[in-house]
Amino acid sequence: MHGHTYTLKIFISGKPSIYTGWIMDFSDLKDIVKPWIALLDHQVLNNVEGLENPTSENLCLWLWKKIKAEIPNLCRIELNETPDSGVIYEG
């Protein structure tokens, strides 16, 4: 068994609000993503429902499904396993 220090980048699309200039408040984005990251942090990923085969590709897709359910204008996520390797999912 071994661990990783993943990095996750989340991309959203849409028109910025005429009032704020934002597509979405990044604080709200963090609040949505934080519980999913907490569920995975320092865990045996094979024991997480839906991640029985926790490849980076499967983990990226798992995160996409969880985040997309709460952020409809999610357009891309990047999950890096190391600084030099990772996967991208676009929907």
Jmol script that loads the backbone (N, CA, C; Angstrom):
load data "model"
ATOM      1  N   MET A   1       0.846  -1.166   0.000  1.00  0.00           N
ATOM      2  CA  MET A   1       0.000   0.000   0.000  1.00  0.00           C
ATOM      3  C   MET A   1       0.899   1.239   0.000  1.00  0.00           C
ATOM      4  N   HIS A   2       0.440   2.276  -0.687  1.00  0.00           N
ATOM      5  CA  HIS A   2       1.197   3.520  -0.726  1.00  0.00           C
ATOM      6  C   HIS A   2       0.229   4.693  -0.823  1.00  0.00           C
ATOM      7  N   GLY A   3       0.728   5.870  -0.591  1.00  0.00           N
ATOM      8  CA  GLY A   3      -0.114   7.059  -0.628  1.00  0.00           C
ATOM      9  C   GLY A   3       0.322   8.028  -1.705  1.00  0.00           C
ATOM     10  N   HIS A   4      -0.518   8.990  -1.945  1.00  0.00           N
ATOM     11  CA  HIS A   4      -0.246  10.041  -2.921  1.00  0.00           C
ATOM     12  C   HIS A   4      -0.634  11.384  -2.322  1.00  0.00           C
ATOM     13  N   THR A   5      -0.042  12.409  -2.846  1.00  0.00           N
ATOM     14  CA  THR A   5      -0.461  13.770  -2.547  1.00  0.00           C
ATOM     15  C   THR A   5      -1.013  14.337  -3.846  1.00  0.00           C
ATOM     16  N   TYR A   6      -2.304  14.162  -4.031  1.00  0.00           N
ATOM     17  CA  TYR A   6      -2.963  14.601  -5.254  1.00  0.00           C
ATOM     18  C   TYR A   6      -3.162  16.113  -5.249  1.00  0.00           C
ATOM     19  N   THR A   7      -3.253  16.675  -6.434  1.00  0.00           N
ATOM     20  CA  THR A   7      -3.738  18.045  -6.585  1.00  0.00           C
ATOM     21  C   THR A   7      -4.935  18.002  -7.525  1.00  0.00           C
ATOM     22  N   LEU A   8      -5.909  18.830  -7.228  1.00  0.00           N
ATOM     23  CA  LEU A   8      -7.150  18.859  -7.995  1.00  0.00           C
ATOM     24  C   LEU A   8      -7.402  20.283  -8.466  1.00  0.00           C
ATOM     25  N   LYS A   9      -7.645  20.424  -9.759  1.00  0.00           N
ATOM     26  CA  LYS A   9      -8.035  21.711 -10.327  1.00  0.00           C
ATOM     27  C   LYS A   9      -9.442  21.566 -10.875  1.00  0.00           C
ATOM     28  N   ILE A  10     -10.261  22.551 -10.589  1.00  0.00           N
ATOM     29  CA  ILE A  10     -11.658  22.529 -11.000  1.00  0.00           C
ATOM     30  C   ILE A  10     -11.923  23.738 -11.886  1.00  0.00           C
ATOM     31  N   PHE A  11     -12.593  23.496 -13.002  1.00  0.00           N
ATOM     32  CA  PHE A  11     -12.895  24.558 -13.953  1.00  0.00           C
ATOM     33  C   PHE A  11     -14.401  24.635 -14.156  1.00  0.00           C
ATOM     34  N   ILE A  12     -14.906  25.847 -14.171  1.00  0.00           N
ATOM     35  CA  ILE A  12     -16.325  26.077 -14.419  1.00  0.00           C
ATOM     36  C   ILE A  12     -16.454  26.989 -15.634  1.00  0.00           C
ATOM     37  N   SER A  13     -17.617  26.957 -16.245  1.00  0.00           N
ATOM     38  CA  SER A  13     -17.858  27.822 -17.398  1.00  0.00           C
ATOM     39  C   SER A  13     -19.156  28.580 -17.174  1.00  0.00           C
ATOM     40  N   GLY A  14     -19.303  29.654 -17.885  1.00  0.00           N
ATOM     41  CA  GLY A  14     -20.525  30.435 -17.787  1.00  0.00           C
ATOM     42  C   GLY A  14     -20.242  31.908 -17.964  1.00  0.00           C
ATOM     43  N   LYS A  15     -21.288  32.679 -17.851  1.00  0.00           N
ATOM     44  CA  LYS A  15     -21.169  34.132 -17.973  1.00  0.00           C
ATOM     45  C   LYS A  15     -20.973  34.731 -16.587  1.00  0.00           C
ATOM     46  N   PRO A  16     -20.030  35.630 -16.455  1.00  0.00           N
ATOM     47  CA  PRO A  16     -19.869  36.306 -15.165  1.00  0.00           C
ATOM     48  C   PRO A  16     -21.106  37.148 -14.826  1.00  0.00           C
ATOM     49  N   SER A  17     -21.438  37.183 -13.560  1.00  0.00           N
ATOM     50  CA  SER A  17     -22.535  38.009 -13.072  1.00  0.00           C
ATOM     51  C   SER A  17     -22.234  39.481 -13.342  1.00  0.00           C
ATOM     52  N   ILE A  18     -23.248  40.221 -13.736  1.00  0.00           N
ATOM     53  CA  ILE A  18     -23.039  41.654 -13.948  1.00  0.00           C
ATOM     54  C   ILE A  18     -22.838  42.378 -12.617  1.00  0.00           C
ATOM     55  N   TYR A  19     -23.215  41.738 -11.528  1.00  0.00           N
ATOM     56  CA  TYR A  19     -23.093  42.361 -10.207  1.00  0.00           C
ATOM     57  C   TYR A  19     -21.750  42.079  -9.547  1.00  0.00           C
ATOM     58  N   THR A  20     -21.264  40.843  -9.680  1.00  0.00           N
ATOM     59  CA  THR A  20     -20.026  40.463  -8.979  1.00  0.00           C
ATOM     60  C   THR A  20     -18.831  40.326  -9.911  1.00  0.00           C
ATOM     61  N   GLY A  21     -19.104  40.058 -11.184  1.00  0.00           N
ATOM     62  CA  GLY A  21     -18.022  39.768 -12.118  1.00  0.00           C
ATOM     63  C   GLY A  21     -17.556  38.322 -12.045  1.00  0.00           C
ATOM     64  N   TRP A  22     -18.206  37.519 -11.225  1.00  0.00           N
ATOM     65  CA  TRP A  22     -17.835  36.113 -11.036  1.00  0.00           C
ATOM     66  C   TRP A  22     -18.784  35.203 -11.795  1.00  0.00           C
ATOM     67  N   ILE A  23     -18.272  34.044 -12.158  1.00  0.00           N
ATOM     68  CA  ILE A  23     -19.146  32.954 -12.593  1.00  0.00           C
ATOM     69  C   ILE A  23     -19.667  32.248 -11.347  1.00  0.00           C
ATOM     70  N   MET A  24     -18.776  32.085 -10.378  1.00  0.00           N
ATOM     71  CA  MET A  24     -19.123  31.453  -9.102  1.00  0.00           C
ATOM     72  C   MET A  24     -18.139  31.952  -8.059  1.00  0.00           C
ATOM     73  N   ASP A  25     -18.605  32.129  -6.868  1.00  0.00           N
ATOM     74  CA  ASP A  25     -17.729  32.505  -5.763  1.00  0.00           C
ATOM     75  C   ASP A  25     -16.846  31.300  -5.434  1.00  0.00           C
ATOM     76  N   PHE A  26     -15.532  31.463  -5.505  1.00  0.00           N
ATOM     77  CA  PHE A  26     -14.629  30.343  -5.254  1.00  0.00           C
ATOM     78  C   PHE A  26     -14.724  29.836  -3.820  1.00  0.00           C
ATOM     79  N   SER A  27     -15.179  30.661  -2.913  1.00  0.00           N
ATOM     80  CA  SER A  27     -15.414  30.203  -1.547  1.00  0.00           C
ATOM     81  C   SER A  27     -16.532  29.158  -1.530  1.00  0.00           C
ATOM     82  N   ASP A  28     -17.588  29.401  -2.302  1.00  0.00           N
ATOM     83  CA  ASP A  28     -18.676  28.422  -2.419  1.00  0.00           C
ATOM     84  C   ASP A  28     -18.172  27.142  -3.073  1.00  0.00           C
ATOM     85  N   LEU A  29     -17.328  27.289  -4.072  1.00  0.00           N
ATOM     86  CA  LEU A  29     -16.744  26.130  -4.746  1.00  0.00           C
ATOM     87  C   LEU A  29     -15.963  25.273  -3.750  1.00  0.00           C
ATOM     88  N   LYS A  30     -15.132  25.909  -2.947  1.00  0.00           N
ATOM     89  CA  LYS A  30     -14.358  25.175  -1.937  1.00  0.00           C
ATOM     90  C   LYS A  30     -15.272  24.470  -0.949  1.00  0.00           C
ATOM     91  N   ASP A  31     -16.354  25.139  -0.541  1.00  0.00           N
ATOM     92  CA  ASP A  31     -17.290  24.528   0.406  1.00  0.00           C
ATOM     93  C   ASP A  31     -17.956  23.286  -0.172  1.00  0.00           C
ATOM     94  N   ILE A  32     -18.175  23.263  -1.474  1.00  0.00           N
ATOM     95  CA  ILE A  32     -18.778  22.100  -2.125  1.00  0.00           C
ATOM     96  C   ILE A  32     -17.776  20.957  -2.230  1.00  0.00           C
ATOM     97  N   VAL A  33     -16.541  21.272  -2.562  1.00  0.00           N
ATOM     98  CA  VAL A  33     -15.523  20.240  -2.804  1.00  0.00           C
ATOM     99  C   VAL A  33     -14.938  19.687  -1.504  1.00  0.00           C
ATOM    100  N   LYS A  34     -14.827  20.519  -0.494  1.00  0.00           N
ATOM    101  CA  LYS A  34     -14.151  20.142   0.750  1.00  0.00           C
ATOM    102  C   LYS A  34     -14.656  18.832   1.374  1.00  0.00           C
ATOM    103  N   PRO A  35     -15.971  18.594   1.472  1.00  0.00           N
ATOM    104  CA  PRO A  35     -16.417  17.327   2.076  1.00  0.00           C
ATOM    105  C   PRO A  35     -15.978  16.083   1.292  1.00  0.00           C
ATOM    106  N   TRP A  36     -15.909  16.197  -0.037  1.00  0.00           N
ATOM    107  CA  TRP A  36     -15.481  15.049  -0.849  1.00  0.00           C
ATOM    108  C   TRP A  36     -14.002  14.771  -0.643  1.00  0.00           C
ATOM    109  N   ILE A  37     -13.208  15.831  -0.534  1.00  0.00           N
ATOM    110  CA  ILE A  37     -11.777  15.660  -0.280  1.00  0.00           C
ATOM    111  C   ILE A  37     -11.575  15.072   1.110  1.00  0.00           C
ATOM    112  N   ALA A  38     -12.333  15.557   2.078  1.00  0.00           N
ATOM    113  CA  ALA A  38     -12.220  15.044   3.449  1.00  0.00           C
ATOM    114  C   ALA A  38     -12.562  13.557   3.509  1.00  0.00           C
ATOM    115  N   LEU A  39     -13.521  13.136   2.702  1.00  0.00           N
ATOM    116  CA  LEU A  39     -13.901  11.722   2.668  1.00  0.00           C
ATOM    117  C   LEU A  39     -12.757  10.841   2.174  1.00  0.00           C
ATOM    118  N   LEU A  40     -11.917  11.394   1.315  1.00  0.00           N
ATOM    119  CA  LEU A  40     -10.825  10.625   0.711  1.00  0.00           C
ATOM    120  C   LEU A  40      -9.502  10.746   1.458  1.00  0.00           C
ATOM    121  N   ASP A  41      -9.308  11.838   2.175  1.00  0.00           N
ATOM    122  CA  ASP A  41      -8.019  12.146   2.787  1.00  0.00           C
ATOM    123  C   ASP A  41      -7.616  11.090   3.814  1.00  0.00           C
ATOM    124  N   HIS A  42      -6.426  10.562   3.656  1.00  0.00           N
ATOM    125  CA  HIS A  42      -5.841   9.556   4.558  1.00  0.00           C
ATOM    126  C   HIS A  42      -6.711   8.304   4.682  1.00  0.00           C
ATOM    127  N   GLN A  43      -7.353   7.925   3.589  1.00  0.00           N
ATOM    128  CA  GLN A  43      -8.189   6.725   3.572  1.00  0.00           C
ATOM    129  C   GLN A  43      -7.597   5.688   2.626  1.00  0.00           C
ATOM    130  N   VAL A  44      -7.970   4.456   2.842  1.00  0.00           N
ATOM    131  CA  VAL A  44      -7.687   3.401   1.869  1.00  0.00           C
ATOM    132  C   VAL A  44      -8.774   3.548   0.803  1.00  0.00           C
ATOM    133  N   LEU A  45      -8.399   4.056  -0.346  1.00  0.00           N
ATOM    134  CA  LEU A  45      -9.391   4.396  -1.363  1.00  0.00           C
ATOM    135  C   LEU A  45     -10.179   3.187  -1.845  1.00  0.00           C
ATOM    136  N   ASN A  46      -9.578   2.011  -1.803  1.00  0.00           N
ATOM    137  CA  ASN A  46     -10.294   0.794  -2.207  1.00  0.00           C
ATOM    138  C   ASN A  46     -11.535   0.563  -1.343  1.00  0.00           C
ATOM    139  N   ASN A  47     -11.562   1.125  -0.149  1.00  0.00           N
ATOM    140  CA  ASN A  47     -12.682   0.943   0.768  1.00  0.00           C
ATOM    141  C   ASN A  47     -13.774   1.996   0.594  1.00  0.00           C
ATOM    142  N   VAL A  48     -13.555   2.971  -0.269  1.00  0.00           N
ATOM    143  CA  VAL A  48     -14.557   4.008  -0.528  1.00  0.00           C
ATOM    144  C   VAL A  48     -15.504   3.492  -1.605  1.00  0.00           C
ATOM    145  N   GLU A  49     -16.806   3.555  -1.321  1.00  0.00           N
ATOM    146  CA  GLU A  49     -17.793   3.050  -2.277  1.00  0.00           C
ATOM    147  C   GLU A  49     -17.625   3.733  -3.633  1.00  0.00           C
ATOM    148  N   GLY A  50     -17.498   2.911  -4.671  1.00  0.00           N
ATOM    149  CA  GLY A  50     -17.310   3.418  -6.021  1.00  0.00           C
ATOM    150  C   GLY A  50     -15.855   3.538  -6.432  1.00  0.00           C
ATOM    151  N   LEU A  51     -14.937   3.312  -5.489  1.00  0.00           N
ATOM    152  CA  LEU A  51     -13.504   3.411  -5.794  1.00  0.00           C
ATOM    153  C   LEU A  51     -12.776   2.106  -5.498  1.00  0.00           C
ATOM    154  N   GLU A  52     -13.433   1.013  -5.745  1.00  0.00           N
ATOM    155  CA  GLU A  52     -12.813  -0.283  -5.481  1.00  0.00           C
ATOM    156  C   GLU A  52     -11.548  -0.486  -6.318  1.00  0.00           C
ATOM    157  N   ASN A  53     -11.480   0.171  -7.455  1.00  0.00           N
ATOM    158  CA  ASN A  53     -10.283   0.173  -8.305  1.00  0.00           C
ATOM    159  C   ASN A  53      -9.838   1.634  -8.444  1.00  0.00           C
ATOM    160  N   PRO A  54      -9.101   2.148  -7.454  1.00  0.00           N
ATOM    161  CA  PRO A  54      -8.850   3.589  -7.373  1.00  0.00           C
ATOM    162  C   PRO A  54      -7.703   4.098  -8.245  1.00  0.00           C
ATOM    163  N   THR A  55      -7.804   3.868  -9.540  1.00  0.00           N
ATOM    164  CA  THR A  55      -6.829   4.471 -10.448  1.00  0.00           C
ATOM    165  C   THR A  55      -7.067   5.982 -10.469  1.00  0.00           C
ATOM    166  N   SER A  56      -6.108   6.713 -10.934  1.00  0.00           N
ATOM    167  CA  SER A  56      -6.302   8.165 -11.058  1.00  0.00           C
ATOM    168  C   SER A  56      -7.485   8.475 -11.965  1.00  0.00           C
ATOM    169  N   GLU A  57      -7.627   7.699 -13.025  1.00  0.00           N
ATOM    170  CA  GLU A  57      -8.740   7.904 -13.953  1.00  0.00           C
ATOM    171  C   GLU A  57     -10.081   7.679 -13.254  1.00  0.00           C
ATOM    172  N   ASN A  58     -10.189   6.588 -12.504  1.00  0.00           N
ATOM    173  CA  ASN A  58     -11.438   6.302 -11.799  1.00  0.00           C
ATOM    174  C   ASN A  58     -11.709   7.320 -10.699  1.00  0.00           C
ATOM    175  N   LEU A  59     -10.671   7.747 -10.007  1.00  0.00           N
ATOM    176  CA  LEU A  59     -10.829   8.754  -8.963  1.00  0.00           C
ATOM    177  C   LEU A  59     -11.288  10.082  -9.566  1.00  0.00           C
ATOM    178  N   CYS A  60     -10.731  10.451 -10.690  1.00  0.00           N
ATOM    179  CA  CYS A  60     -11.118  11.684 -11.372  1.00  0.00           C
ATOM    180  C   CYS A  60     -12.589  11.625 -11.783  1.00  0.00           C
ATOM    181  N   LEU A  61     -13.022  10.519 -12.341  1.00  0.00           N
ATOM    182  CA  LEU A  61     -14.418  10.360 -12.743  1.00  0.00           C
ATOM    183  C   LEU A  61     -15.339  10.355 -11.526  1.00  0.00           C
ATOM    184  N   TRP A  62     -14.933   9.691 -10.453  1.00  0.00           N
ATOM    185  CA  TRP A  62     -15.710   9.656  -9.206  1.00  0.00           C
ATOM    186  C   TRP A  62     -15.912  11.079  -8.686  1.00  0.00           C
ATOM    187  N   LEU A  63     -14.825  11.857  -8.641  1.00  0.00           N
ATOM    188  CA  LEU A  63     -14.921  13.242  -8.183  1.00  0.00           C
ATOM    189  C   LEU A  63     -15.810  14.065  -9.112  1.00  0.00           C
ATOM    190  N   TRP A  64     -15.670  13.851 -10.412  1.00  0.00           N
ATOM    191  CA  TRP A  64     -16.510  14.564 -11.379  1.00  0.00           C
ATOM    192  C   TRP A  64     -17.989  14.360 -11.065  1.00  0.00           C
ATOM    193  N   LYS A  65     -18.389  13.123 -10.876  1.00  0.00           N
ATOM    194  CA  LYS A  65     -19.801  12.821 -10.621  1.00  0.00           C
ATOM    195  C   LYS A  65     -20.292  13.499  -9.348  1.00  0.00           C
ATOM    196  N   LYS A  66     -19.483  13.483  -8.302  1.00  0.00           N
ATOM    197  CA  LYS A  66     -19.876  14.094  -7.030  1.00  0.00           C
ATOM    198  C   LYS A  66     -19.990  15.612  -7.164  1.00  0.00           C
ATOM    199  N   ILE A  67     -19.009  16.225  -7.803  1.00  0.00           N
ATOM    200  CA  ILE A  67     -18.974  17.687  -7.906  1.00  0.00           C
ATOM    201  C   ILE A  67     -20.002  18.187  -8.917  1.00  0.00           C
ATOM    202  N   LYS A  68     -20.140  17.498 -10.035  1.00  0.00           N
ATOM    203  CA  LYS A  68     -21.083  17.903 -11.091  1.00  0.00           C
ATOM    204  C   LYS A  68     -22.514  17.938 -10.565  1.00  0.00           C
ATOM    205  N   ALA A  69     -22.836  17.049  -9.636  1.00  0.00           N
ATOM    206  CA  ALA A  69     -24.177  17.027  -9.056  1.00  0.00           C
ATOM    207  C   ALA A  69     -24.494  18.334  -8.326  1.00  0.00           C
ATOM    208  N   GLU A  70     -23.463  19.028  -7.861  1.00  0.00           N
ATOM    209  CA  GLU A  70     -23.658  20.265  -7.109  1.00  0.00           C
ATOM    210  C   GLU A  70     -23.262  21.523  -7.885  1.00  0.00           C
ATOM    211  N   ILE A  71     -22.494  21.350  -8.944  1.00  0.00           N
ATOM    212  CA  ILE A  71     -22.054  22.487  -9.761  1.00  0.00           C
ATOM    213  C   ILE A  71     -22.365  22.156 -11.220  1.00  0.00           C
ATOM    214  N   PRO A  72     -23.568  22.478 -11.682  1.00  0.00           N
ATOM    215  CA  PRO A  72     -23.959  22.107 -13.045  1.00  0.00           C
ATOM    216  C   PRO A  72     -23.056  22.674 -14.139  1.00  0.00           C
ATOM    217  N   ASN A  73     -22.428  23.827 -13.899  1.00  0.00           N
ATOM    218  CA  ASN A  73     -21.583  24.412 -14.939  1.00  0.00           C
ATOM    219  C   ASN A  73     -20.118  23.989 -14.819  1.00  0.00           C
ATOM    220  N   LEU A  74     -19.876  22.896 -14.105  1.00  0.00           N
ATOM    221  CA  LEU A  74     -18.546  22.290 -14.076  1.00  0.00           C
ATOM    222  C   LEU A  74     -18.212  21.846 -15.500  1.00  0.00           C
ATOM    223  N   CYS A  75     -17.016  22.175 -15.973  1.00  0.00           N
ATOM    224  CA  CYS A  75     -16.680  21.795 -17.350  1.00  0.00           C
ATOM    225  C   CYS A  75     -15.410  20.956 -17.449  1.00  0.00           C
ATOM    226  N   ARG A  76     -14.588  20.949 -16.393  1.00  0.00           N
ATOM    227  CA  ARG A  76     -13.334  20.204 -16.477  1.00  0.00           C
ATOM    228  C   ARG A  76     -12.750  20.043 -15.081  1.00  0.00           C
ATOM    229  N   ILE A  77     -12.155  18.881 -14.833  1.00  0.00           N
ATOM    230  CA  ILE A  77     -11.344  18.717 -13.630  1.00  0.00           C
ATOM    231  C   ILE A  77     -10.026  18.058 -14.027  1.00  0.00           C
ATOM    232  N   GLU A  78      -8.989  18.452 -13.327  1.00  0.00           N
ATOM    233  CA  GLU A  78      -7.663  17.869 -13.517  1.00  0.00           C
ATOM    234  C   GLU A  78      -7.218  17.305 -12.180  1.00  0.00           C
ATOM    235  N   LEU A  79      -6.808  16.063 -12.189  1.00  0.00           N
ATOM    236  CA  LEU A  79      -6.314  15.406 -10.988  1.00  0.00           C
ATOM    237  C   LEU A  79      -4.890  14.953 -11.253  1.00  0.00           C
ATOM    238  N   ASN A  80      -3.958  15.504 -10.501  1.00  0.00           N
ATOM    239  CA  ASN A  80      -2.554  15.129 -10.651  1.00  0.00           C
ATOM    240  C   ASN A  80      -2.135  14.248  -9.491  1.00  0.00           C
ATOM    241  N   GLU A  81      -1.547  13.116  -9.847  1.00  0.00           N
ATOM    242  CA  GLU A  81      -1.010  12.171  -8.869  1.00  0.00           C
ATOM    243  C   GLU A  81       0.391  12.598  -8.432  1.00  0.00           C
ATOM    244  N   THR A  82       1.122  13.179  -9.363  1.00  0.00           N
ATOM    245  CA  THR A  82       2.453  13.730  -9.110  1.00  0.00           C
ATOM    246  C   THR A  82       2.525  15.058  -9.863  1.00  0.00           C
ATOM    247  N   PRO A  83       3.560  15.843  -9.651  1.00  0.00           N
ATOM    248  CA  PRO A  83       3.675  17.089 -10.413  1.00  0.00           C
ATOM    249  C   PRO A  83       3.758  16.876 -11.925  1.00  0.00           C
ATOM    250  N   ASP A  84       4.146  15.671 -12.342  1.00  0.00           N
ATOM    251  CA  ASP A  84       4.354  15.399 -13.765  1.00  0.00           C
ATOM    252  C   ASP A  84       3.330  14.472 -14.402  1.00  0.00           C
ATOM    253  N   SER A  85       2.382  13.954 -13.634  1.00  0.00           N
ATOM    254  CA  SER A  85       1.423  13.018 -14.225  1.00  0.00           C
ATOM    255  C   SER A  85       0.045  13.219 -13.617  1.00  0.00           C
ATOM    256  N   GLY A  86      -0.946  13.120 -14.486  1.00  0.00           N
ATOM    257  CA  GLY A  86      -2.310  13.295 -14.030  1.00  0.00           C
ATOM    258  C   GLY A  86      -3.292  12.992 -15.140  1.00  0.00           C
ATOM    259  N   VAL A  87      -4.552  13.215 -14.831  1.00  0.00           N
ATOM    260  CA  VAL A  87      -5.627  12.964 -15.788  1.00  0.00           C
ATOM    261  C   VAL A  87      -6.552  14.177 -15.826  1.00  0.00           C
ATOM    262  N   ILE A  88      -7.232  14.313 -16.947  1.00  0.00           N
ATOM    263  CA  ILE A  88      -8.200  15.388 -17.147  1.00  0.00           C
ATOM    264  C   ILE A  88      -9.522  14.746 -17.538  1.00  0.00           C
ATOM    265  N   TYR A  89     -10.608  15.224 -16.936  1.00  0.00           N
ATOM    266  CA  TYR A  89     -11.938  14.801 -17.354  1.00  0.00           C
ATOM    267  C   TYR A  89     -12.710  16.051 -17.739  1.00  0.00           C
ATOM    268  N   GLU A  90     -13.313  16.021 -18.912  1.00  0.00           N
ATOM    269  CA  GLU A  90     -14.146  17.115 -19.393  1.00  0.00           C
ATOM    270  C   GLU A  90     -15.521  16.570 -19.718  1.00  0.00           C
ATOM    271  N   GLY A  91     -16.527  17.299 -19.350  1.00  0.00           N
ATOM    272  CA  GLY A  91     -17.874  16.817 -19.607  1.00  0.00           C
ATOM    273  C   GLY A  91     -18.744  17.849 -20.253  1.00  0.00           C
TER     274      GLY A  91
END
end "model"
wireframe off; spacefill off
backbone 0.3
color backbone group
